Amino acid sequence: MRNEKGFTLIEIISVLVILGILAAVAIPKYIDLSDDARNKAAQAALAAGASNATMLFSQSILSTGSVPAMSSLATSLSTASYQTVGDYTVSYAASADAKGITVTITGAPSGNMPANASDRTKTFTLNPS
């Protein structure tokens, strides 16, 4: 009787089938988690930009006693200290109705921007009442 070492063909095929099943389940889940993380990071950057705008809006009201024009607020927000949030570059513009600020994120490292363009911009109204 010979003593042979190694794996049988059945054992190798079984391992390959198990690895195939794991890959079929794990890879799509990983891709979904990556997309979710990318979208959440973009939402956080937009929220930080909105917070910066709200803070500067409030400071302007407290220091001058009047509501600032959205165009001048957007210009003030375009200084260097408010333009970078994490990996993103944030730009500010007065909204079309001149009652709010539009926050747009750009400049993230390759592959870190949300796939959907609507996830890169947030417009909100500043109401001093």
Residue frames as a rotation matrix with the C-alpha (Angstrom) as fourth column:
MET 1
0.583 0.812 0.000 0.00
0.812 -0.583 0.000 0.00
0.000 0.000 -1.000 0.00
ARG 2
-0.394 -0.723 0.567 1.42
0.719 -0.627 -0.301 3.36
0.573 0.289 0.767 -1.06
ASN 3
0.126 0.364 -0.923 1.24
0.842 -0.531 -0.094 6.36
-0.525 -0.765 -0.373 1.23
GLU 4
-0.339 -0.178 0.924 0.44
0.786 -0.593 0.175 9.35
0.516 0.786 0.341 -1.02
LYS 5
-0.395 0.158 -0.905 0.20
0.628 -0.673 -0.392 12.91
-0.671 -0.723 0.167 0.27
GLY 6
-0.993 0.071 0.091 -1.92
0.013 -0.715 0.699 15.71
0.115 0.695 0.710 -1.17
PHE 7
-0.424 0.903 -0.065 -5.52
-0.502 -0.294 -0.813 16.67
-0.754 -0.312 0.578 -1.76
THR 8
-0.457 0.379 0.805 -8.08
0.693 0.719 0.055 14.75
-0.558 0.583 -0.591 -3.71
LEU 9
-0.856 0.188 0.482 -9.88
0.316 -0.547 0.775 16.31
0.409 0.816 0.408 -6.63
ILE 10
0.162 0.974 -0.159 -13.13
0.715 -0.005 0.699 16.32
0.680 -0.227 -0.697 -4.63
GLU 11
0.204 -0.150 -0.967 -11.51
0.882 -0.401 0.248 18.32
-0.425 -0.904 0.051 -1.81
ILE 12
-0.818 -0.559 -0.136 -10.10
0.427 -0.748 0.509 20.90
-0.386 0.358 0.850 -4.22
ILE 13
-0.590 0.679 0.436 -13.44
0.367 -0.255 0.895 21.31
0.719 0.688 -0.099 -6.02
SER 14
0.319 0.727 -0.608 -15.25
0.891 -0.010 0.455 21.67
0.324 -0.687 -0.651 -2.68
VAL 15
-0.186 -0.480 -0.857 -12.90
0.719 -0.661 0.214 24.46
-0.670 -0.576 0.468 -1.59
LEU 16
-0.961 -0.187 0.203 -13.30
0.276 -0.620 0.734 26.25
-0.011 0.762 0.648 -4.94
VAL 17
-0.195 0.966 0.169 -17.11
0.595 -0.020 0.803 26.06
0.779 0.257 -0.571 -4.71
ILE 18
0.372 0.298 -0.879 -17.07
0.918 -0.258 0.301 27.47
-0.137 -0.919 -0.370 -1.17
LEU 19
-0.543 -0.645 -0.538 -14.71
0.513 -0.762 0.396 30.30
-0.666 -0.061 0.744 -2.21
GLY 20
-0.834 0.293 0.468 -16.94
0.366 -0.340 0.866 31.06
0.413 0.894 0.176 -5.21
ILE 21
0.210 0.959 -0.191 -20.02
0.785 -0.049 0.617 31.33
0.583 -0.280 -0.763 -3.02
LEU 22
0.187 -0.216 -0.958 -18.21
0.818 -0.506 0.273 33.58
-0.544 -0.835 0.083 -0.53
ALA 23
-0.835 -0.544 -0.085 -16.95
0.388 -0.690 0.611 35.81
-0.391 0.477 0.787 -3.34
ALA 24
-0.531 0.708 0.465 -20.42
0.530 -0.151 0.834 36.05
0.661 0.690 -0.296 -4.88
VAL 25
0.525 0.740 -0.420 -21.81
0.784 -0.229 0.577 37.29
0.331 -0.632 -0.701 -1.56
ALA 26
0.210 -0.515 -0.831 -18.90
0.776 -0.429 0.462 39.36
-0.595 -0.742 0.310 -0.20
ILE 27
-0.737 -0.595 0.319 -17.88
0.661 -0.539 0.522 41.41
-0.138 0.596 0.791 -3.25
PRO 28
-0.176 0.710 0.682 -21.29
0.494 -0.536 0.685 43.01
0.852 0.457 -0.256 -3.91
LYS 29
0.709 0.420 -0.566 -21.67
0.687 -0.230 0.690 43.75
0.160 -0.878 -0.451 -0.19
TYR 30
-0.142 -0.856 -0.497 -18.25
0.798 -0.396 0.454 45.43
-0.585 -0.332 0.740 -0.13
ILE 31
-0.734 -0.090 0.673 -19.15
0.581 -0.596 0.554 47.55
0.351 0.798 0.490 -3.17
ASP 32
0.315 0.924 0.218 -22.43
0.540 -0.363 0.759 48.61
0.781 -0.121 -0.613 -1.53
LEU 33
0.586 -0.157 -0.795 -20.59
0.759 -0.238 0.606 49.57
-0.284 -0.959 -0.020 1.67
SER 34
-0.548 -0.837 0.007 -18.06
0.760 -0.494 0.423 51.60
-0.351 0.237 0.906 -0.33
ASP 35
-0.447 0.473 0.760 -20.83
0.496 -0.576 0.650 53.49
0.745 0.667 0.023 -2.13
ASP 36
0.635 0.718 -0.285 -22.62
0.609 -0.238 0.757 54.16
0.476 -0.654 -0.588 1.16
ALA 37
0.203 -0.652 -0.730 -19.42
0.824 -0.289 0.488 55.46
-0.529 -0.701 0.479 2.77
ARG 38
-0.741 -0.476 0.473 -18.74
0.668 -0.586 0.458 57.72
0.059 0.656 0.753 -0.22
ASN 39
-0.060 0.821 0.567 -22.26
0.438 -0.489 0.755 59.17
0.897 0.294 -0.330 -0.08
LYS 40
0.713 0.315 -0.627 -22.13
0.690 -0.155 0.707 59.68
0.125 -0.936 -0.328 3.69
ALA 41
-0.251 -0.875 -0.413 -18.78
0.836 -0.412 0.364 61.49
-0.489 -0.254 0.835 3.44
ALA 42
-0.722 0.049 0.690 -20.23
0.487 -0.672 0.558 63.79
0.491 0.739 0.462 0.77
GLN 43
0.380 0.921 0.086 -23.33
0.493 -0.280 0.823 64.44
0.783 -0.270 -0.561 2.89
ALA 44
0.461 -0.288 -0.839 -21.11
0.839 -0.165 0.518 65.27
-0.288 -0.943 0.166 5.87
ALA 45
-0.668 -0.742 0.058 -19.08
0.708 -0.610 0.355 67.73
-0.228 0.278 0.933 3.77
LEU 46
-0.389 0.620 0.682 -22.27
0.383 -0.564 0.731 69.38
0.838 0.546 -0.018 2.51
ALA 47
0.642 0.640 -0.422 -23.61
0.625 -0.117 0.772 69.60
0.445 -0.759 -0.475 6.06
ALA 48
0.004 -0.728 -0.685 -20.34
0.877 -0.327 0.352 71.16
-0.480 -0.602 0.638 7.23
GLY 49
-0.810 -0.259 0.525 -20.57
0.532 -0.703 0.473 73.70
0.246 0.663 0.707 4.42
ALA 50
0.107 0.935 0.338 -24.16
0.381 -0.353 0.855 74.50
0.919 0.037 -0.394 5.38
SER 51
0.578 0.037 -0.815 -23.07
0.816 -0.045 0.576 74.85
-0.015 -0.998 -0.056 9.00
ASN 52
-0.536 -0.827 -0.170 -20.31
0.792 -0.563 0.237 77.27
-0.292 -0.008 0.956 7.98
ALA 53
-0.614 0.369 0.698 -22.85
0.340 -0.675 0.655 79.37
0.713 0.639 0.289 6.06
THR 54
0.485 0.855 -0.184 -25.31
0.501 -0.099 0.860 79.39
0.717 -0.509 -0.477 8.96
MET 55
0.251 -0.481 -0.840 -22.59
0.926 -0.133 0.353 80.34
-0.281 -0.867 0.413 11.43
LEU 56
-0.794 -0.595 0.125 -21.34
0.602 -0.739 0.302 83.23
-0.087 0.315 0.945 9.29
PHE 57
-0.248 0.819 0.517 -24.94
0.355 -0.419 0.835 84.35
0.901 0.391 -0.187 8.65
SER 58
0.645 0.506 -0.572 -25.61
0.676 -0.028 0.737 84.43
0.357 -0.862 -0.360 12.41
GLN 59
-0.147 -0.792 -0.592 -22.33
0.898 -0.358 0.256 86.22
-0.415 -0.494 0.764 13.16
SER 60
-0.784 -0.124 0.608 -23.18
0.480 -0.742 0.468 88.85
0.394 0.659 0.641 10.57
ILE 61
0.233 0.942 0.242 -26.61
0.367 -0.316 0.875 89.47
0.900 -0.115 -0.419 12.10
LEU 62
0.602 -0.023 -0.798 -25.13
0.798 -0.005 0.602 89.72
-0.018 -1.000 0.016 15.59
SER 63
-0.358 -0.865 -0.351 -22.33
0.825 -0.469 0.314 92.08
-0.437 -0.177 0.882 14.60
THR 64
-0.944 -0.037 0.327 -24.22
0.231 -0.782 0.579 94.39
0.235 0.622 0.747 12.21
GLY 65
-0.622 0.772 -0.131 -27.80
-0.052 -0.208 -0.977 94.03
-0.781 -0.601 0.170 13.43
SER 66
0.213 0.705 -0.677 -29.08
-0.847 -0.212 -0.488 93.43
-0.487 0.677 0.552 9.91
VAL 67
0.607 0.088 0.790 -29.54
0.184 0.951 -0.247 90.48
-0.773 0.295 0.561 7.58
PRO 68
-0.392 -0.831 -0.394 -26.65
-0.289 -0.296 0.910 90.20
-0.873 0.471 -0.125 5.12
ALA 69
0.435 0.426 -0.793 -27.21
-0.884 0.036 -0.466 89.93
-0.170 0.904 0.392 1.37
MET 70
0.818 -0.074 0.570 -26.72
0.032 0.996 0.084 86.34
-0.574 -0.051 0.817 0.23
SER 71
0.808 -0.554 0.200 -24.24
0.260 0.030 -0.965 87.42
0.529 0.832 0.168 -2.44
SER 72
0.239 -0.748 0.620 -22.01
-0.731 -0.559 -0.393 89.12
0.640 -0.359 -0.680 0.15
LEU 73
0.508 -0.013 0.861 -22.37
-0.700 0.577 0.421 86.12
-0.502 -0.817 0.284 2.45
ALA 74
0.942 -0.156 0.298 -21.30
0.290 0.828 -0.480 83.80
-0.172 0.538 0.825 -0.38
THR 75
0.549 -0.780 0.299 -18.31
-0.118 -0.426 -0.897 86.06
0.827 0.457 -0.326 -1.05
SER 76
0.222 -0.439 0.871 -17.33
-0.962 -0.242 0.124 85.98
0.156 -0.865 -0.476 2.63
LEU 77
0.707 0.109 0.698 -17.64
-0.346 0.915 0.208 82.19
-0.616 -0.389 0.685 2.65
SER 78
0.943 -0.333 0.011 -15.29
0.153 0.402 -0.903 81.93
0.296 0.853 0.430 -0.32
THR 79
0.373 -0.854 0.362 -12.30
-0.913 -0.408 -0.024 82.66
0.168 -0.322 -0.932 1.91
ALA 80
-0.297 -0.636 -0.712 -9.76
-0.543 0.726 -0.422 79.90
0.785 0.261 -0.561 2.39
SER 81
-0.863 -0.117 0.492 -10.86
-0.498 0.358 -0.790 78.93
-0.084 -0.926 -0.367 5.91
TYR 82
-0.030 0.939 0.344 -14.31
-0.578 0.264 -0.772 77.89
-0.816 -0.222 0.534 4.70
GLN 83
0.259 0.164 -0.952 -13.36
-0.965 0.092 -0.246 76.25
0.048 0.982 0.182 1.40
THR 84
-0.476 -0.482 -0.735 -11.89
-0.453 0.851 -0.265 72.97
0.754 0.207 -0.624 2.61
VAL 85
0.293 0.557 0.777 -13.93
-0.940 0.319 0.126 70.34
-0.178 -0.767 0.616 4.43
GLY 86
0.489 -0.199 0.849 -12.08
-0.046 0.966 0.253 67.05
-0.871 -0.163 0.463 4.78
ASP 87
-0.426 -0.641 0.639 -11.08
0.566 0.362 0.741 65.84
-0.706 0.677 0.208 1.32
TYR 88
0.208 0.671 0.711 -13.55
0.978 -0.141 -0.154 68.14
-0.003 0.728 -0.686 -0.40
THR 89
-0.951 -0.307 -0.039 -13.37
0.303 -0.949 0.093 71.68
-0.066 0.077 0.995 -1.70
VAL 90
-0.057 0.982 -0.182 -16.57
0.905 -0.026 -0.425 73.56
-0.422 -0.189 -0.886 -0.91
SER 91
-0.920 -0.139 0.365 -17.88
0.298 -0.855 0.424 76.44
0.254 0.499 0.829 -3.01
TYR 92
-0.311 0.801 -0.512 -20.68
0.661 -0.204 -0.722 78.78
-0.682 -0.563 -0.466 -2.03
ALA 93
-0.907 0.128 0.402 -23.05
0.239 -0.630 0.739 80.82
0.348 0.766 0.541 -4.19
ALA 94
-0.638 0.769 -0.018 -26.22
-0.531 -0.457 -0.713 82.80
-0.557 -0.446 0.701 -3.57
SER 95
-0.456 0.556 0.695 -29.28
0.598 0.770 -0.224 80.78
-0.659 0.314 -0.683 -4.57
ALA 96
-0.659 0.205 0.724 -31.32
0.665 -0.291 0.688 81.85
0.352 0.934 0.056 -7.59
ASP 97
0.398 0.901 0.173 -34.00
0.654 -0.411 0.636 83.45
0.643 -0.140 -0.752 -5.39
ALA 98
-0.298 -0.679 0.671 -31.34
-0.052 -0.690 -0.722 85.31
0.953 -0.250 0.170 -3.32
LYS 99
0.517 0.520 0.680 -32.82
-0.726 -0.154 0.670 83.91
0.453 -0.840 0.298 -0.10
GLY 100
0.912 -0.186 0.365 -30.35
-0.081 0.790 0.607 81.13
-0.402 -0.584 0.706 0.46
ILE 101
0.005 -0.976 -0.217 -26.94
-0.913 -0.093 0.398 79.68
-0.409 0.196 -0.891 -0.22
THR 102
0.935 0.148 -0.324 -26.02
-0.289 0.847 -0.447 76.84
0.208 0.511 0.834 -2.58
VAL 103
0.197 -0.869 0.454 -23.18
-0.738 0.174 0.652 74.66
-0.645 -0.463 -0.608 -1.30
THR 104
0.897 0.016 -0.441 -21.31
-0.353 0.626 -0.695 72.53
0.265 0.780 0.567 -3.86
ILE 105
0.434 -0.783 0.446 -18.50
-0.324 0.326 0.888 70.06
-0.841 -0.530 -0.112 -3.16
THR 106
0.896 -0.282 -0.342 -15.72
-0.271 0.262 -0.926 69.21
0.351 0.923 0.158 -5.61
GLY 107
0.244 -0.965 0.092 -12.13
-0.764 -0.250 -0.595 68.11
0.597 0.075 -0.798 -5.67
ALA 108
0.632 -0.046 0.774 -12.29
-0.582 0.632 0.512 64.85
-0.513 -0.774 0.373 -3.75
PRO 109
-0.517 -0.847 0.124 -9.67
-0.581 0.454 0.675 62.23
-0.628 0.277 -0.727 -4.54
SER 110
-0.507 0.285 -0.813 -10.45
-0.758 0.302 0.578 60.07
0.410 0.910 0.063 -7.53
GLY 111
-0.486 0.409 -0.773 -13.29
0.204 0.913 0.354 57.68
0.850 0.014 -0.527 -6.81
ASN 112
-0.791 0.144 -0.594 -14.46
0.604 0.028 -0.797 59.47
-0.099 -0.989 -0.109 -3.66
MET 113
-0.799 0.579 -0.160 -17.18
-0.590 -0.807 0.031 61.60
-0.111 0.119 0.987 -5.24
PRO 114
-0.193 0.815 0.547 -20.76
-0.081 0.542 -0.836 60.35
-0.978 -0.206 -0.038 -5.13
ALA 115
-0.727 -0.070 0.683 -21.87
0.603 0.410 0.684 58.84
-0.328 0.909 -0.256 -8.43
ASN 116
0.231 0.910 0.345 -25.08
0.965 -0.260 0.040 60.86
0.126 0.323 -0.938 -8.46
ALA 117
-0.558 -0.510 0.655 -24.46
0.516 -0.831 -0.208 64.54
0.650 0.222 0.727 -9.26
SER 118
0.315 0.752 0.579 -27.40
-0.102 -0.579 0.809 65.65
0.944 -0.313 -0.106 -7.10
ASP 119
0.779 -0.091 -0.620 -25.53
0.602 0.385 0.700 64.32
0.175 -0.918 0.355 -4.06
ARG 120
-0.251 -0.968 0.020 -22.81
0.950 -0.250 -0.186 66.95
0.185 -0.028 0.982 -4.63
THR 121
-0.751 0.060 0.657 -24.93
0.028 -0.992 0.124 70.09
0.659 0.111 0.744 -4.17
LYS 122
-0.232 0.704 -0.671 -27.17
0.973 0.171 -0.156 71.37
0.005 -0.689 -0.725 -1.39
THR 123
-0.603 0.144 0.785 -29.28
0.072 -0.970 0.234 74.54
0.795 0.197 0.574 -1.48
PHE 124
-0.192 0.552 -0.811 -30.83
0.974 0.208 -0.090 75.84
0.119 -0.807 -0.578 1.71
THR 125
0.243 0.415 0.877 -32.70
0.298 -0.892 0.340 78.97
0.923 0.178 -0.340 2.72
LEU 126
-0.723 -0.463 -0.513 -31.51
0.654 -0.216 -0.725 81.21
0.225 -0.860 0.459 5.53
ASN 127
0.181 0.883 0.433 -34.46
0.388 -0.468 0.794 82.75
0.904 0.024 -0.427 7.33
PRO 128
-0.751 -0.635 0.182 -33.68
0.119 -0.401 -0.908 85.25
0.650 -0.660 0.377 10.10
SER 129
0.037 0.863 0.504 -37.14
-0.507 -0.418 0.753 85.21
0.861 -0.283 0.422 11.69
